[in-house]
Amino acid sequence: MHIGVIGAWQLGATLAEWCVESGHDITVTARHPDRLGQIVDHLGGRGAAMPVAAAVSFADVVLFAPNWESAQEAIDLAGSTLIGKIVINATNPPAPAPGGRSGFEQLIDWAPDAHWAKALNTLPTTVLSLRRGHDPLLAEFVCTDMPDARRTASTIIRELGFAPFYAGGAEAARLVEPGVPLQLTEVDVCRATFVLAEAMAARQ
Ligand SMILES: NC(=O)c1ccc[n+]([C@@H]2O[C@H](COP(=O)([O-])OP(=O)(O)OC[C@H]3O[C@@H](n4cnc5c(N)ncnc54)[C@H](OP(=O)(O)O)[C@@H]3O)[C@@H](O)[C@H]2O)c1
């Protein structure tokens, strides 16, 4: 697949490298793609840096990983190229919005024609690097209402060495962003059903 990574620094650059290992071609992007040369050098000839809209146009699927404060700007830079595109969102707001609404639901409001999934957002790259590919596999929660986004996110998560675990539709993102128990919690896939059920019960 062609994968576009919006926000290619700590998380995005790491995911880009792992996606190259899985055989994908990568475009990394940020506000200043000319500053991403070092990241591209690590992608072994399978990566390039481009402006945001060009990177999204190139991509079959987008990994969305800018910092939260820049998320709306990144969406604006992508513009109409996001229409119909599968976008896997790893970006977190610092805290839930008033009323408990998630950042993910906000992103869907900003770009309603993209096919969004929330995933790869609960743990730092240090932990992901240690757990990647090791048994028991680490569960990676996936939240989406879009079947194609669920399928693609699950495939990529599996390829990266984790176990995709469907947590529910977009509203389930309220369970995995900062300020709730599933954020910063390592969950082995064999315990994921139990841990998710507990998190849901705690919200009621
Ligand atoms: N780091 C982790 O381990 C980790 C793990 C899980 C989730 N997350 C979440 O992922 C998000 C990113 O975290 P991070 O630590 O990777 O942040 P980071 O190191 O600050 O990287 C953010 C990237 O976004 C780019 N960016 C900023 N504004 C942009 C825009 N308008 N359009 C396109 N790109 C833009 C930045 O480049 P320019 O400034 O040059 O544009 C930079 O490359 C956060 O919401 C964080 O909560 C991070």
PDBQT file of the ligand as one rigid body, heavy atoms in Angstrom, charges set to zero:
ROOT
HETATM    1  N1  LIG A 301       4.930  10.112  20.772  1.00  0.00    +0.000 N 
HETATM    2  C1  LIG A 301       4.277   9.006  21.115  1.00  0.00    +0.000 C 
HETATM    3  O1  LIG A 301       4.869   8.008  21.552  1.00  0.00    +0.000 OA
HETATM    4  C2  LIG A 301       2.779   8.951  20.932  1.00  0.00    +0.000 A 
HETATM    5  C3  LIG A 301       2.103   7.748  21.183  1.00  0.00    +0.000 A 
HETATM    6  C4  LIG A 301       0.716   7.695  21.017  1.00  0.00    +0.000 A 
HETATM    7  C5  LIG A 301       0.034   8.834  20.604  1.00  0.00    +0.000 A 
HETATM    8  N2  LIG A 301       0.711   9.985  20.374  1.00  0.00    +0.000 N 
HETATM    9  C6  LIG A 301      -0.024  11.170  19.916  1.00  0.00    +0.000 C 
HETATM   10  O2  LIG A 301       0.407  11.468  18.599  1.00  0.00    +0.000 OA
HETATM   11  C7  LIG A 301       0.457  12.878  18.395  1.00  0.00    +0.000 C 
HETATM   12  C8  LIG A 301       1.842  13.259  17.919  1.00  0.00    +0.000 C 
HETATM   13  O3  LIG A 301       2.766  12.980  18.954  1.00  0.00    +0.000 OA
HETATM   14  P1  LIG A 301       4.343  13.093  18.735  1.00  0.00    +0.000 P 
HETATM   15  O4  LIG A 301       4.956  12.845  20.042  1.00  0.00    +0.000 OA
HETATM   16  O5  LIG A 301       4.756  12.284  17.557  1.00  0.00    +0.000 OA
HETATM   17  O6  LIG A 301       4.473  14.669  18.378  1.00  0.00    +0.000 OA
HETATM   18  P2  LIG A 301       5.691  15.426  17.758  1.00  0.00    +0.000 P 
HETATM   19  O7  LIG A 301       6.958  14.652  17.964  1.00  0.00    +0.000 OA
HETATM   20  O8  LIG A 301       5.594  16.823  18.255  1.00  0.00    +0.000 OA
HETATM   21  O9  LIG A 301       5.383  15.415  16.188  1.00  0.00    +0.000 OA
HETATM   22  C9  LIG A 301       4.328  16.134  15.647  1.00  0.00    +0.000 C 
HETATM   23  C10 LIG A 301       4.546  16.220  14.149  1.00  0.00    +0.000 C 
HETATM   24  O10 LIG A 301       3.424  16.891  13.570  1.00  0.00    +0.000 OA
HETATM   25  C11 LIG A 301       3.889  17.828  12.618  1.00  0.00    +0.000 C 
HETATM   26  N3  LIG A 301       2.895  18.862  12.432  1.00  0.00    +0.000 N 
HETATM   27  C12 LIG A 301       2.579  19.874  13.257  1.00  0.00    +0.000 A 
HETATM   28  N4  LIG A 301       1.619  20.629  12.703  1.00  0.00    +0.000 NA
HETATM   29  C13 LIG A 301       1.325  20.067  11.508  1.00  0.00    +0.000 A 
HETATM   30  C14 LIG A 301       0.411  20.394  10.488  1.00  0.00    +0.000 A 
HETATM   31  N5  LIG A 301      -0.388  21.462  10.572  1.00  0.00    +0.000 N 
HETATM   32  N6  LIG A 301       0.346  19.608   9.394  1.00  0.00    +0.000 NA
HETATM   33  C15 LIG A 301       1.151  18.516   9.305  1.00  0.00    +0.000 A 
HETATM   34  N7  LIG A 301       2.047  18.160  10.243  1.00  0.00    +0.000 NA
HETATM   35  C16 LIG A 301       2.128  18.938  11.330  1.00  0.00    +0.000 A 
HETATM   36  C17 LIG A 301       5.200  18.332  13.226  1.00  0.00    +0.000 C 
HETATM   37  O11 LIG A 301       6.064  18.903  12.252  1.00  0.00    +0.000 OA
HETATM   38  P3  LIG A 301       6.050  20.467  11.921  1.00  0.00    +0.000 P 
HETATM   39  O12 LIG A 301       6.022  21.213  13.217  1.00  0.00    +0.000 OA
HETATM   40  O13 LIG A 301       7.328  20.640  11.154  1.00  0.00    +0.000 OA
HETATM   41  O14 LIG A 301       4.856  20.717  11.091  1.00  0.00    +0.000 OA
HETATM   42  C18 LIG A 301       5.779  17.012  13.718  1.00  0.00    +0.000 C 
HETATM   43  O15 LIG A 301       6.414  16.324  12.657  1.00  0.00    +0.000 OA
HETATM   44  C19 LIG A 301       0.049  13.521  19.739  1.00  0.00    +0.000 C 
HETATM   45  O16 LIG A 301      -1.304  13.877  19.706  1.00  0.00    +0.000 OA
HETATM   46  C20 LIG A 301       0.271  12.409  20.750  1.00  0.00    +0.000 C 
HETATM   47  O17 LIG A 301      -0.641  12.493  21.830  1.00  0.00    +0.000 OA
HETATM   48  C21 LIG A 301       2.070  10.077  20.515  1.00  0.00    +0.000 A 
ENDROOT
TORSDOF 0
